């Protein structure tokens, strides 16, 4: 079995649109205060009341817990859908922790972590006042297997016993035997193999309860039944305009994570990103109480903001668990020669690459594949030390040893999308740096779809290309396993193991780490594995993106965690 292979394909495909746009992932800000603090934004203690406006470029489409692909429960979705566990709604590193939500704890594993048991809190209710039971959670998960409701995170299809063949409750009405509900407050999950990170998966919206009697299939997204502090009162044009109001049956005594200060949440999408940032900067009328959950500031906007202290104080900074890198396919010459790969590793000028990515305010140079956060198990290493600007002399020396005394010519595949990750600017920076070491780089720019098809193909993958990876939760598992587990090589589909590495020792270590339910101990092992794999020069880590987002002048309580990297909408106040 390939560990979470399906999810890996989905994550990489959506890395920019989901991670960069919706901010559904990790790391902490420079200016975020403690939970409950104003984090340098509008002064005064946060109070209940008012309307929070959300200005977005992308619509909050498919607003059905089965179809949403979120990390930690998502941002806007987590206002409506509670899950068994969720992310800790605190600033910085504390925010990487998984905590109970509907459940009393983060889960109780059996001895080998192939079975996880949860007990629901008492007093949980849907928006209509009916009790939330374990059967509702079981049914919510089961309906996520239906083809009509595809789109959500498919970990459970890979992990649950029988999950790979289950087709959901609409065909024959059968349930999934590997999810057991012995009573109204207990739910048990039976897995194919040990999964110590199961509590992280239980933060996905597929774990939100759905009352079977209220399920309307594909139309459920129009009015999903709320288990959170807000309910949907309007959903226009498939999430382009969402209006949320208080769920009177939500009991804050059962929910330690969501503050739910505003009385109303008004989500307006389909807006141009430049317009969003301009409206937030101006903060006129309702925009003074506005935020965005999907629009970052660019280099030009940051330059303008830098001269305005009041405006700069309204910028939140965060880091998501995400790495941009150069990928090698050793099946293609000359990249089958380790010394060629090492030479390129020495030749890269990370300063010019960072500048191409928007500058040091938006990108941080790295020599490690794992993001530089403790939760991932980050272990510092630099196997090919060349400083910030590269070492072309060392690169030339290695090329001679590899049999290329007069240099060589290679082709670099990149995207034409202006994403500052795999874009022409970054490719050009690599081209210029390698040229100083005698490596002539021909650039092959492809439209995003063609670019992805080529780099994700076992048969047609080039030997050298720009790539990126983002994890679904702050841990080493969803970061390293999809890229380096040989059992995840997909011959006829989207393959993310760019090096097609199938090392029995690496595969075995991944399995051993997955058995650990002590996540701190697991993190240490993931970091050591990253360092070990790095010795092979199968890629060149370039940088980790930094996220800069503006909020309206009356927004209080901006909390940015090391899980999402962006403000947590469940903590925001406007009064």
Backbone torsions as a table, in degrees:
resi	resn	phi	psi	omega
1	UNK	NA	135.8	175.2
2	UNK	-84.7	122.5	-178.4
3	UNK	-62.3	114.2	176.0
4	UNK	47.7	42.1	-177.1
5	UNK	-67.0	-37.9	-178.4
6	UNK	-64.5	-45.3	-179.8
7	UNK	-62.3	-36.3	-178.3
8	UNK	-60.1	-43.4	180.0
9	UNK	-61.8	-42.0	-177.3
10	UNK	-68.5	-41.2	-178.2
11	UNK	-62.7	-48.6	-177.4
12	UNK	-63.8	-38.9	179.9
13	UNK	-63.3	-34.5	-174.7
14	UNK	-103.8	12.2	-171.4
15	UNK	-55.8	-43.2	-178.7
16	UNK	-79.8	-47.4	-175.2
17	UNK	-68.4	-36.0	-178.2
18	UNK	-89.8	-47.2	-174.8
19	UNK	-76.1	-52.1	-178.8
20	UNK	-71.6	-38.8	-175.6
21	UNK	-78.5	-52.0	-174.5
22	UNK	-93.1	-9.1	175.3
23	UNK	65.7	33.5	-176.3
24	UNK	-87.3	60.6	172.9
25	UNK	-168.2	-134.4	-150.8
26	UNK	-111.8	164.5	145.6
27	UNK	105.8	167.4	-159.4
28	UNK	-101.6	157.4	-172.5
29	UNK	-90.6	161.4	174.4
30	UNK	-75.5	-29.2	-171.2
31	UNK	-117.4	14.5	-178.9
32	UNK	-81.7	134.3	178.5
33	UNK	-91.3	-173.5	178.8
34	UNK	-69.3	161.5	179.1
35	UNK	-55.6	130.1	-178.9
36	UNK	94.0	-9.1	178.3
37	UNK	-87.2	169.2	-179.0
38	UNK	-89.8	-7.6	176.0
39	UNK	54.0	35.9	177.0
40	UNK	79.6	6.0	179.6
41	UNK	-93.9	-152.5	-173.8
42	UNK	-51.7	133.3	-175.9
43	UNK	-73.1	160.1	177.3
44	UNK	102.6	149.7	-179.6
45	UNK	-67.7	138.0	179.0
46	UNK	-65.5	141.9	-180.0
47	UNK	-132.4	159.3	177.7
48	UNK	-74.0	149.0	175.2
49	UNK	119.4	169.4	177.5
50	UNK	84.5	177.2	179.6
51	UNK	-116.8	127.1	174.6
52	UNK	-94.7	123.8	176.9
53	UNK	-98.5	135.6	178.1
54	UNK	-115.6	120.4	-179.3
55	UNK	-106.3	113.4	-175.1
56	UNK	-128.1	157.4	174.6
57	UNK	-88.3	-40.3	-178.2
58	UNK	-99.3	138.1	178.6
59	UNK	-68.4	148.5	175.5
60	UNK	-84.1	68.7	-173.6
61	UNK	-76.8	166.9	178.4
62	UNK	52.8	51.9	-175.8
63	UNK	-78.4	61.6	178.7
64	UNK	-129.1	129.6	-176.1
65	UNK	-58.2	-25.4	178.7
66	UNK	-72.5	-29.7	-171.8
67	UNK	-99.0	-14.7	-177.7
68	UNK	-78.1	142.7	176.6
69	UNK	-112.3	100.0	-174.5
70	UNK	-128.6	163.5	172.5
71	UNK	-118.2	129.8	179.4
72	UNK	70.4	12.1	-178.0
73	UNK	101.0	-6.1	179.2
74	UNK	83.1	-174.4	-178.4
75	UNK	-102.8	-79.9	175.2
76	UNK	-61.0	-43.7	179.7
77	UNK	-56.1	-34.6	-176.5
78	UNK	-70.3	-8.0	174.2
79	UNK	-77.6	-22.2	-176.6
80	UNK	-110.8	-36.9	-174.8
81	UNK	-109.5	114.7	170.9
82	UNK	-91.1	152.4	-176.8
83	UNK	-128.5	173.8	-178.4
84	UNK	-58.0	-45.5	175.7
85	UNK	-127.4	170.5	177.3
86	UNK	-153.6	178.0	176.9
87	UNK	-79.2	150.5	176.1
88	UNK	-72.6	122.2	-172.8
89	UNK	-85.9	61.7	177.9
90	UNK	-128.0	157.5	-179.0
91	UNK	-73.7	151.7	173.0
92	UNK	69.8	-149.6	-173.7
93	UNK	-63.0	-31.1	179.1
94	UNK	-59.7	-25.5	-178.9
95	UNK	-75.0	-4.6	177.7
96	UNK	-83.7	-6.7	-176.5
97	UNK	-81.1	144.1	172.7
98	UNK	-90.8	137.0	-175.7
99	UNK	-133.3	163.6	178.7
100	UNK	-66.2	150.6	173.4
101	UNK	-127.2	-88.1	173.9
102	UNK	-74.5	-25.5	-177.6
103	UNK	-88.0	162.5	-179.7
104	UNK	-80.0	-18.9	178.6
105	UNK	-150.8	-174.7	-177.7
106	UNK	-88.4	8.1	176.6
107	UNK	115.2	145.6	-179.8
108	UNK	-116.7	108.5	-178.6
109	UNK	-83.2	156.8	169.1
110	UNK	-79.1	-173.4	-171.1
111	UNK	-60.2	-38.3	-176.8
112	UNK	-107.5	15.0	175.9
113	UNK	61.4	28.9	174.7
114	UNK	-99.8	-1.0	178.0
115	UNK	-142.0	130.6	-178.8
116	UNK	-126.0	131.3	-178.0
117	UNK	-117.7	136.6	178.2
118	UNK	-127.9	145.7	173.9
119	UNK	-117.7	130.2	-179.5
120	UNK	-77.4	149.3	173.8
121	UNK	-66.8	159.4	176.3
122	UNK	-84.5	151.2	174.5
123	UNK	82.9	14.5	179.1
124	UNK	-78.8	135.5	-178.2
125	UNK	-139.8	150.7	171.0
126	UNK	-78.2	175.2	-178.5
127	UNK	-64.6	-20.1	178.4
128	UNK	-92.8	4.8	176.6
129	UNK	90.8	-5.6	179.1
130	UNK	-77.4	148.0	-177.6
131	UNK	-66.2	145.6	172.7
132	UNK	-90.2	126.6	-178.0
133	UNK	-119.7	168.8	177.5
134	UNK	-62.6	-31.0	178.4
135	UNK	-63.9	-33.3	178.1
136	UNK	-67.5	-37.1	178.1
137	UNK	-71.1	-42.6	176.7
138	UNK	-58.2	-45.2	-179.0
139	UNK	-67.1	-39.5	178.1
140	UNK	-59.6	-39.8	178.0
141	UNK	-69.9	-44.2	-176.8
142	UNK	-61.5	-40.2	-178.7
143	UNK	-68.5	-19.6	178.0
144	UNK	-70.8	-12.0	177.2
145	UNK	-85.3	-11.6	-177.4
146	UNK	-70.6	137.5	-179.6
147	UNK	-60.1	-32.0	-179.4
148	UNK	-66.4	-19.4	-175.4
149	UNK	-119.0	35.9	-178.5
150	UNK	-72.4	162.0	176.6
151	UNK	127.2	-23.7	-178.9
152	UNK	-78.9	176.4	180.0
153	UNK	-66.1	123.5	-175.5
154	UNK	-95.4	26.6	178.1
155	UNK	-54.9	-43.7	-174.6
156	UNK	-65.8	-27.0	175.7
157	UNK	-64.0	-34.2	178.9
158	UNK	-83.1	-33.9	-168.8
159	UNK	-94.0	-39.4	-175.5
160	UNK	-73.0	141.9	174.1
161	UNK	-59.8	124.8	-179.1
162	UNK	82.5	-1.7	-177.5
163	UNK	-66.9	-28.1	-176.3
164	UNK	-72.8	-17.7	-179.5
165	UNK	-116.2	-8.0	-177.8
166	UNK	-72.0	138.5	-176.1
167	UNK	-115.3	12.9	177.4
168	UNK	92.8	171.1	-173.2
169	UNK	-81.1	-10.3	-175.8
170	UNK	-77.7	-20.5	179.4
171	UNK	-101.8	96.8	179.5
172	UNK	86.5	-8.5	176.3
173	UNK	70.5	14.4	-178.0
174	UNK	-79.7	146.6	175.4
175	UNK	-91.5	177.3	179.0
176	UNK	-99.0	115.4	-173.1
177	UNK	-64.4	-21.0	-178.3
178	UNK	-82.6	0.3	170.7
179	UNK	-114.4	114.2	-173.2
180	UNK	-114.2	135.8	178.4
181	UNK	-124.4	84.7	-177.0
182	UNK	-64.9	-24.8	174.8
183	UNK	-153.4	-180.0	-171.6
184	UNK	-67.1	-17.2	-177.4
185	UNK	-116.5	4.0	-176.4
186	UNK	-121.1	136.1	176.3
187	UNK	-139.1	135.8	-175.0
188	UNK	-125.5	135.2	179.6
189	UNK	-114.7	129.8	179.7
190	UNK	-110.0	120.5	-171.9
191	UNK	-106.2	157.3	179.5
192	UNK	-71.1	-31.6	-176.3
193	UNK	-151.2	164.2	-179.4
194	UNK	-58.1	134.4	177.6
195	UNK	-140.3	91.9	-178.2
196	UNK	-68.9	-18.3	-179.2
197	UNK	-96.1	17.2	-179.5
198	UNK	-54.7	-37.9	178.4
199	UNK	-56.8	-28.8	176.7
200	UNK	-70.2	-40.7	179.5
201	UNK	-63.9	-32.5	-179.2
202	UNK	-69.6	-0.4	173.1
203	UNK	-87.2	-13.6	-178.1
204	UNK	-66.7	150.6	-175.6
205	UNK	-66.5	-14.0	174.9
206	UNK	-61.0	-18.6	179.5
207	UNK	-90.3	6.4	176.0
208	UNK	-75.6	141.0	180.0
209	UNK	-70.9	142.2	175.9
210	UNK	-132.4	120.0	178.1
211	UNK	-72.4	122.8	-175.1
212	UNK	-56.4	-37.1	-177.7
213	UNK	-67.0	-21.4	-177.8
214	UNK	-103.1	2.4	-177.5
215	UNK	-74.4	122.5	178.0
216	UNK	-113.6	24.5	176.7
217	UNK	63.8	-129.2	-176.8
218	UNK	-64.7	-18.4	179.7
219	UNK	-89.4	-3.7	-176.9
220	UNK	-60.0	-30.1	-178.4
221	UNK	-62.4	-23.0	-178.8
222	UNK	-68.0	-35.3	174.4
223	UNK	-149.8	75.1	176.3
224	UNK	-67.5	147.9	-178.3
225	UNK	-81.8	120.7	-173.1
226	UNK	-76.2	141.9	170.0
227	UNK	-118.3	0.1	-177.3
228	UNK	-105.9	-168.7	-174.8
229	UNK	-73.4	-14.3	-180.0
230	UNK	-128.5	154.3	176.0
231	UNK	-122.2	155.9	-179.8
232	UNK	-82.3	122.8	176.1
233	UNK	-110.9	-18.2	174.1
234	UNK	-145.2	139.5	173.4
235	UNK	-145.1	97.8	-175.8
236	UNK	-104.2	138.2	175.0
237	UNK	52.9	50.5	176.0
238	UNK	53.1	54.3	173.4
239	UNK	87.8	3.7	178.4
240	UNK	-66.6	-34.8	174.5
241	UNK	-133.5	114.9	179.5
242	UNK	-117.3	135.5	173.7
243	UNK	-122.6	124.3	179.3
244	UNK	-115.5	138.2	175.0
245	UNK	-128.0	168.0	-174.2
246	UNK	-60.1	139.8	171.5
247	UNK	-93.6	107.5	-173.5
248	UNK	-66.6	-15.4	-179.5
249	UNK	-96.5	1.8	173.4
250	UNK	-77.4	128.2	-178.0
251	UNK	-107.6	111.1	-179.0
252	UNK	-60.2	-19.3	177.8
253	UNK	-66.3	-22.0	179.1
254	UNK	-96.4	-0.3	-172.7
255	UNK	-135.8	99.2	-178.6
256	UNK	-83.9	-7.5	-171.8
257	UNK	-97.5	-42.2	-173.4
258	UNK	-92.1	125.5	178.3
259	UNK	-79.1	-39.1	177.6
260	UNK	52.1	55.9	179.8
261	UNK	-72.3	-50.4	-175.8
262	UNK	-66.7	152.5	175.0
263	UNK	-79.2	-26.6	-173.4
264	UNK	-144.9	143.9	176.0
265	UNK	-120.7	121.7	-178.3
266	UNK	-115.9	106.9	-175.2
267	UNK	-101.1	115.6	-179.1
268	UNK	-116.1	123.1	-174.2
269	UNK	-121.5	-178.8	-178.8
270	UNK	79.9	18.7	-177.4
271	UNK	-95.7	149.1	175.4
272	UNK	-68.1	139.2	-176.0
273	UNK	-60.7	-39.5	179.3
274	UNK	-64.2	-37.4	178.6
275	UNK	-66.0	-41.3	179.2
276	UNK	-59.1	-50.2	-177.6
277	UNK	-66.0	-34.9	177.8
278	UNK	-67.2	-41.9	179.3
279	UNK	-64.9	-40.1	178.4
280	UNK	-66.8	-38.1	179.8
281	UNK	-66.8	-44.4	-179.1
282	UNK	-70.2	-39.1	176.4
283	UNK	54.3	50.3	177.2
284	UNK	-92.0	140.6	176.2
285	UNK	56.0	-129.6	-177.9
286	UNK	-63.7	-23.5	-179.3
287	UNK	-67.1	-16.9	176.4
288	UNK	-66.4	-24.5	179.1
289	UNK	-110.9	42.8	-175.2
290	UNK	-120.9	154.1	173.9
291	UNK	-138.3	173.2	170.7
292	UNK	-127.2	145.0	176.1
293	UNK	-110.0	7.3	-179.4
294	UNK	-145.8	7.0	-174.9
295	UNK	-121.7	120.7	-179.9
296	UNK	-94.2	161.0	172.2
297	UNK	-83.9	142.2	177.9
298	UNK	-99.6	176.6	-177.9
299	UNK	-56.3	-45.0	-177.9
300	UNK	-64.1	-41.8	179.9
301	UNK	-66.8	-39.3	178.4
302	UNK	-64.6	-35.9	178.5
303	UNK	-64.0	-38.8	178.7
304	UNK	-69.9	-41.9	-178.0
305	UNK	-67.4	-31.5	-175.4
306	UNK	-56.4	-26.8	-178.5
307	UNK	-91.0	1.9	-178.3
308	UNK	-121.8	99.8	-175.2
309	UNK	-60.3	-39.4	-178.9
310	UNK	-64.4	-39.6	179.4
311	UNK	-72.7	-41.3	179.5
312	UNK	-60.9	-30.5	179.9
313	UNK	-69.5	-14.0	-179.9
314	UNK	-99.8	12.4	178.4
315	UNK	-98.8	124.1	175.5
316	UNK	-95.0	139.1	-178.4
317	UNK	-116.9	133.3	179.2
318	UNK	-148.8	164.9	-179.8
319	UNK	-127.6	124.4	176.2
320	UNK	-95.1	148.9	178.4
321	UNK	-70.2	87.6	-168.8
322	UNK	-151.5	138.7	-179.2
323	UNK	-131.5	130.9	170.8
324	UNK	-98.9	136.1	-173.2
325	UNK	-153.1	164.0	170.2
326	UNK	-92.3	129.1	-177.9
327	UNK	-108.1	140.5	174.6
328	UNK	-111.1	143.6	169.4
329	UNK	-112.1	98.6	-175.5
330	UNK	-65.9	-4.9	176.4
331	UNK	-77.7	-12.0	-178.0
332	UNK	-111.2	129.6	176.9
333	UNK	-70.8	147.7	1.8
334	UNK	-90.2	13.3	-173.6
335	UNK	-77.7	-1.6	172.2
336	UNK	-74.2	-15.2	-179.5
337	UNK	-91.7	114.4	-178.6
338	UNK	-56.2	-32.4	-178.2
339	UNK	-69.4	-29.5	175.4
340	UNK	-67.4	-43.9	179.6
341	UNK	-64.9	-38.8	177.9
342	UNK	-65.7	-39.9	-179.7
343	UNK	-60.3	-43.9	178.5
344	UNK	-65.2	-37.2	178.3
345	UNK	-60.5	-38.7	178.4
346	UNK	-74.9	-32.8	-172.4
347	UNK	-76.6	-24.7	-174.4
348	UNK	-62.1	133.6	177.3
349	UNK	-102.0	99.8	-175.8
350	UNK	-70.5	-25.1	177.2
351	UNK	-64.7	-45.0	179.4
352	UNK	-69.2	-33.9	177.0
353	UNK	-65.0	-45.3	178.9
354	UNK	-61.0	-41.5	178.0
355	UNK	-61.8	-38.9	178.7
356	UNK	-67.8	-26.5	-180.0
357	UNK	-85.8	3.1	177.3
358	UNK	118.9	-2.0	-179.6
359	UNK	97.5	171.7	-173.4
360	UNK	-66.4	-17.3	177.0
361	UNK	-73.6	-20.8	-175.6
362	UNK	-119.2	-2.8	180.0
363	UNK	-153.9	139.1	179.4
364	UNK	-119.7	121.6	-177.8
365	UNK	-60.8	147.1	-179.6
366	UNK	-146.4	154.1	172.7
367	UNK	-117.5	4.3	179.0
368	UNK	-114.4	148.4	179.0
369	UNK	-74.2	-43.5	178.2
370	UNK	-68.2	141.1	176.2
371	UNK	-59.5	155.1	-173.2
372	UNK	-86.6	61.1	176.4
373	UNK	-133.5	142.7	-176.3
374	UNK	-60.0	-35.8	-177.2
375	UNK	-59.7	-31.5	179.9
376	UNK	-80.0	-14.0	-176.1
377	UNK	91.0	20.9	-176.3
378	UNK	-49.4	125.5	176.3
379	UNK	-123.3	116.5	-176.6
380	UNK	-61.7	136.0	171.6
381	UNK	-159.6	153.8	174.8
382	UNK	-148.9	88.3	-174.6
383	UNK	-71.3	-19.2	-177.3
384	UNK	-130.8	68.3	-171.8
385	UNK	-64.9	116.5	-178.1
386	UNK	-132.7	13.4	-179.1
387	UNK	70.1	-170.8	-177.4
388	UNK	-77.1	-22.6	-173.3
389	UNK	-112.5	7.6	176.1
390	UNK	89.4	165.7	-179.6
391	UNK	-133.0	81.2	-176.9
392	UNK	-62.2	-30.6	179.6
393	UNK	-64.9	-44.5	177.8
394	UNK	-64.2	-38.1	179.4
395	UNK	-63.6	-43.0	179.0
396	UNK	-63.1	-39.0	178.9
397	UNK	-60.8	-43.8	-179.8
398	UNK	-68.8	-35.1	177.6
399	UNK	-63.0	-40.3	177.2
400	UNK	-61.4	-44.2	178.9
401	UNK	-63.9	-28.7	-179.7
402	UNK	-82.5	-5.6	179.4
403	UNK	97.8	20.2	179.7
404	UNK	-126.1	67.3	-177.2
405	UNK	-65.8	-22.5	-179.9
406	UNK	-104.3	19.1	-179.3
407	UNK	82.2	-174.6	178.4
408	UNK	-154.0	167.9	179.3
409	UNK	-117.7	131.4	-179.6
410	UNK	-133.4	164.7	177.9
411	UNK	-115.6	134.3	179.8
412	UNK	-112.9	118.2	176.2
413	UNK	-82.3	133.6	176.3
414	UNK	-145.2	170.2	179.3
415	UNK	-92.0	153.3	173.5
416	UNK	-88.8	-5.4	179.6
417	UNK	-66.4	138.0	-179.2
418	UNK	-85.3	68.9	-176.0
419	UNK	-107.6	-1.7	179.9
420	UNK	58.2	25.0	177.7
421	UNK	-125.1	-56.5	180.0
422	UNK	-121.7	25.5	-169.4
423	UNK	-89.2	172.1	-178.6
424	UNK	-56.7	-36.8	-178.9
425	UNK	-61.8	-43.5	179.4
426	UNK	-67.6	-41.8	179.4
427	UNK	-61.4	-40.8	-179.9
428	UNK	-65.1	-38.8	177.5
429	UNK	-62.1	-40.4	177.3
430	UNK	-65.7	-43.9	-179.8
431	UNK	-57.0	-46.6	-177.8
432	UNK	-65.7	-40.8	-179.0
433	UNK	-66.9	-43.8	-178.7
434	UNK	-68.5	-29.6	178.3
435	UNK	-60.8	-32.3	179.8
436	UNK	-70.1	-16.6	179.0
437	UNK	-102.7	10.7	178.6
438	UNK	85.2	14.8	178.5
439	UNK	-106.7	110.2	178.2
440	UNK	-82.8	122.2	-177.0
441	UNK	-108.9	119.7	172.4
442	UNK	-92.5	128.7	-177.2
443	UNK	-91.2	133.2	177.5
444	UNK	-118.7	90.2	-179.6
445	UNK	-86.3	127.6	-178.1
446	UNK	-125.0	149.5	173.2
447	UNK	-58.7	150.7	-172.9
448	UNK	-48.4	-46.0	-178.1
449	UNK	-64.0	-45.3	179.0
450	UNK	-66.3	-40.7	177.6
451	UNK	-57.3	-48.4	-178.8
452	UNK	-66.7	-41.4	179.8
453	UNK	-59.7	-39.9	-178.1
454	UNK	-71.8	-46.9	-175.3
455	UNK	-73.8	-19.7	180.0
456	UNK	-98.8	11.9	-178.1
457	UNK	-102.8	127.7	175.9
458	UNK	-67.2	-40.3	-175.4
459	UNK	-74.5	-42.1	-171.0
460	UNK	-112.1	6.7	-177.6
461	UNK	-61.1	134.4	176.8
462	UNK	-71.6	175.2	-178.8
463	UNK	-83.7	-14.9	-170.0
464	UNK	-152.6	120.9	-178.9
465	UNK	-158.1	157.5	173.5
466	UNK	-79.3	144.8	179.4
467	UNK	-151.9	178.1	179.6
468	UNK	-157.2	159.3	178.7
469	UNK	-150.2	137.8	175.4
470	UNK	-130.9	142.3	-176.5
471	UNK	-93.7	152.7	-179.7
472	UNK	-79.2	-17.0	174.4
473	UNK	-156.1	159.6	-173.6
474	UNK	-76.7	79.8	176.3
475	UNK	-157.4	163.3	-176.2
476	UNK	-73.2	-26.2	-175.8
477	UNK	-55.8	-58.4	-178.5
478	UNK	-73.1	0.2	177.2
479	UNK	-98.4	-47.9	-174.8
480	UNK	-89.9	-39.8	-174.2
481	UNK	-59.4	-46.1	-179.0
482	UNK	-64.0	-26.4	-174.8
483	UNK	-91.4	-30.4	-171.5
484	UNK	-125.7	-1.4	176.8
485	UNK	-81.3	117.6	-177.3
486	UNK	-61.8	-23.8	-179.6
487	UNK	-77.9	-5.8	177.5
488	UNK	-99.3	5.2	174.8
489	UNK	-66.1	123.5	-176.7
490	UNK	-109.0	109.2	-175.4
491	UNK	-72.3	-36.6	-176.2
492	UNK	-123.3	64.9	-178.5
493	UNK	170.9	-162.1	-179.2
494	UNK	-80.2	115.9	-178.4
495	UNK	-110.3	127.9	-178.4
496	UNK	-108.1	-6.1	173.5
497	UNK	-79.5	80.3	-170.2
498	UNK	-59.0	-33.3	-179.2
499	UNK	-85.4	-4.6	-174.9
500	UNK	50.7	41.4	179.7
501	UNK	-73.2	126.6	177.0
502	UNK	-135.8	70.5	-176.3
503	UNK	-96.4	116.1	-178.8
504	UNK	-53.7	-35.8	-179.5
505	UNK	-67.7	-40.3	177.9
506	UNK	-66.8	-45.9	179.2
507	UNK	-58.8	-42.5	-179.1
508	UNK	-65.5	-41.5	-179.8
509	UNK	-64.7	-38.6	176.8
510	UNK	-59.7	-44.1	178.5
511	UNK	-63.3	-40.6	-178.8
512	UNK	-66.5	-40.2	179.3
513	UNK	-67.4	-36.9	-179.6
514	UNK	-63.5	-19.3	178.8
515	UNK	-76.8	-17.8	-174.0
516	UNK	-79.1	129.6	173.7
517	UNK	-99.5	-7.9	172.2
518	UNK	-85.3	99.7	-172.1
519	UNK	-67.8	-27.8	176.5
520	UNK	-67.9	-42.6	177.8
521	UNK	-65.9	-38.3	178.5
522	UNK	-63.5	-40.6	-179.2
523	UNK	-59.9	-41.1	178.4
524	UNK	-60.5	-42.1	-179.8
525	UNK	-67.3	-40.0	178.7
526	UNK	-62.6	-41.1	179.5
527	UNK	-63.1	-41.7	178.8
528	UNK	-65.4	-37.8	179.3
529	UNK	-67.2	-41.1	177.0
530	UNK	-57.6	-45.8	-179.2
531	UNK	-63.1	-40.4	-179.0
532	UNK	-66.5	-46.0	179.8
533	UNK	-64.2	-35.6	-177.8
534	UNK	-59.2	-25.2	-179.6
535	UNK	-62.7	-23.5	-176.0
536	UNK	-83.3	-5.6	179.8
537	UNK	52.7	50.0	178.2
538	UNK	-85.8	-9.2	177.1
539	UNK	-159.1	168.7	174.2
540	UNK	-123.9	100.4	176.2
541	UNK	-60.2	134.9	-177.0
542	UNK	-108.7	-57.7	-177.5
543	UNK	-162.8	162.8	172.4
544	UNK	-111.0	130.5	179.8
545	UNK	-67.4	154.8	173.8
546	UNK	-119.2	140.1	-175.1
547	UNK	-108.6	127.4	179.9
548	UNK	-122.8	119.3	179.8
549	UNK	-134.2	143.1	-177.3
550	UNK	-95.7	149.2	174.3
551	UNK	-127.0	158.3	177.8
552	UNK	-64.2	158.9	-171.8
553	UNK	-67.7	-19.8	-179.2
554	UNK	-100.8	8.1	-179.2
555	UNK	-79.9	131.3	179.2
556	UNK	-118.5	164.5	172.4
557	UNK	62.1	51.6	176.7
558	UNK	-80.1	113.6	179.7
559	UNK	-116.3	122.1	-179.3
560	UNK	-122.0	118.9	-175.4
561	UNK	-99.6	167.1	175.2
562	UNK	-80.5	8.8	173.7
563	UNK	-96.7	-49.8	-174.6
564	UNK	-95.7	-31.9	-176.9
565	UNK	76.8	-1.7	179.9
566	UNK	-135.4	168.5	-175.5
567	UNK	-62.4	144.7	179.4
568	UNK	-90.8	111.9	-174.6
569	UNK	-63.9	-22.3	-179.1
570	UNK	-73.9	-9.9	-178.6
571	UNK	-104.5	-13.6	-171.1
572	UNK	-72.0	140.6	173.3
573	UNK	-124.7	155.0	179.3
574	UNK	-124.8	7.7	177.9
575	UNK	-131.0	NA	NA
